[in-house]
């Protein structure tokens, strides 16, 4: 019987957020030539409670061997597939400023299955240019290109005062998931997936914690 069975139950978000940590660690172990790793070893080296590691991996049902642990190659393969990193997901970037431009330059995104097909901006002077070989268009061309490519993911890196209106434009054009890098909490229908990744919010938490330990 195959010892890898992906469960149909919905995985809790905290556990889902930890799975890429385990994948990164397993890849390091694979590069070092390790054949097996235990949940205790994973927990110790990435500072996560061992019971959480075992519970999190139970959602993808990777069976470890008693007193040996998880087979590294299998763990890497299963986690990459479960997290969607082995499939290609097309995306558009909206807002080609410093952050949007940096994301377009990041070739590492393709290693995790995210293919940025184009960037959009309101500045006409950017239209027709390319960043990292990826074409930049005026936002007026979004609907046209969306129909051609059927892209489902929109990456939002516009100024705060434009975040809601651009999000609505995305949704009207057929975008089903928004990766929001702005500090603005956009409002969307329940059928739209939003992942908020505000670097400013994380920066605020870090500054606050830094102040706490200095007191």
N, C-alpha and C positions, 0 to 999 in steps of 0.2 A: 504493500500500500504506500502511495506517495506520502512522504512525511512533510509535505508542504501543501497546506490547504488554506486558501485565503477565506477568511470568515466573511459572511455577509453582513454581520452586525456592524453598526457604525462605530468607528474607533473614536474615543474621546480626544478632543483637540490637544490637551497637554501631552498625551501619549504620542499623537501624530507628530507633534513638534519635536519630540525626542528621537524619533526614528532616524532622521538624517544624522544625528550625532552618532548613533550606533553604526550607521552605514560608513561614515567617514572613518571611524575607528577600525571597523572591519577591513576597510580598504588599506589602511596603514599596516594592519597585521598581515594582510595578503601580500603587500609589497615586501614585508620583512620575511616572508616565507613561512609564516605560521599556518598550520593546518587546522587547528581548533582553538577556540576561545570560549571561556566560561562567562556566565553572567556576573560572577564575582569579579573576574578580571576586568570586564567592561565597566562595571560599577566603580571599581577602585580607580581606574585610569582616567575616567571622565567625570568622576565625582557625582554619581547618581546612585541612589539607593538600589541595592541588588534586587530587592523584591519588585521595584518598579521596572527594572530591566526585564526580568522574567515575565512580568505581567504585560508589558508593552509588546514583547515579542510573541506573546501568546495570541495577539490579534492577527498575526500572520502565520501562526502555528508552525514555527520553525522548531523542530524537535531536536533538543540537545541530547548527546549521549552521556550516560551516567559517568561521573568522574573524568569526563573528557571535555564536554562542552559542545558548542555549536561548530559545525563544519564551516570554515571561513568562506570558501568559494560559494557555497550554497547560500549562506547568510547574505553575502553581497548581492548575489543574483536575485534573491527573493525580495530584499528590501528595495533594490532599484526598480523592480517591476511593480511592487506594491505602491511605491511613492510616485509612479508615473514617469520616472526619469528615463525609461527605455523607449518611451513614445515621444513623438514630436508634437509640440503644442505651438501653434502659430500665434504671434502677438504683434500688436501695434503699440508704439510709444507715442503718447500725446504730451507735447511739451519738450522741445529739443534745446533746453537750456543746459546749464552745467551738469545737473543731475541726469537729465534725460540723455544728454550726449555721452556721459560716462557709462550709463547702462548699455547704450548702443555699442560702445567700445569694448564692453566686457564679453570676450569670447567664451568665458567660462559658463555662461548661461546655457549655451548649446549642449554642454556636457550633461546638463540636467534636463534636457528635453525641451528647453524654451528657445524657439526660433523667432527672433525679431525680424519681421518682414519689411517694416517701413516705420518711419517716424513722421509725425505731423506737427506743424507749428503754425501760428498765425502770422509769422513774419514772412512776407513774400520773398525777401532776399534769400531765404534758406531753401525755397522751392527749387528743385532740380539739382541740389547738391547731394553729396553722399558722405556718410560717416561710417568708417569701417566697412566700406562697400555696400552699406545699406542706404537705400534712397530716402530722401527727405522730401515731403510734399506739403503744400499748403493744406490746412485742415478742411478746406472746401472739397478736396478730392477724397475724403474719407469714405463717404457713402459709395462712391463709384468703385473704389478699390476693395471695399468690404464685400461688395457683391461678387467681385472677381475671385477673391481669395477665401471667403467664408471664415475669416479669422475670428476666433471666439474670445481671445484675451486682450484686454486693453491695459496698458501700463500708464498710470496717471502721474505726471511729474510737472504739472502746470502750476502757476501761482495760485495761492489760496483763494483769491477772489474769483478765479475761473473754474475751480474744482467741481462745483456742483453742476454748472452749465455744461462743461465738457463731459462729465459723467453721464448726463442725460443725453447728450449727443451720441456717445458711445452706445448706450442702451437702445436708443431709437434706431441706430444703424445695425444692430444685431449682436453687439458684444454681450457675452454671457457671464464673463468674470472680469473683475477689475482689481488690479494690483495697485493700491493707492499709496503713493509715496508722499502725499501732502499731509500736513497736520490737520486738515479739515475733515470732519466726519461726514462724508457724503451720505445722502439719503437715496436709497434705491429700492425697487420692488423686491419682495421676498424671493423671487425666482432668480435674482442676480447674486452671484457670489462676489463678496468683497473681502480682500485681504489687506488690512491696513498695516503699513510698514513705515511709520514716521520716524526718521532718524532723529528728529528734534525731540520727540517724546522720550525716546531711549536716552538721548543726551540729558534731558531734564532729570530723569531717574538717576543716571550716573552722577550728575552734579550734586543731587540731593543726598545720595548715599555717601559721597565723598565728604560733604559737609558734616554729616553725622559722625563719621569716624574721626574727624579732625577736632570735634568738640571735646 
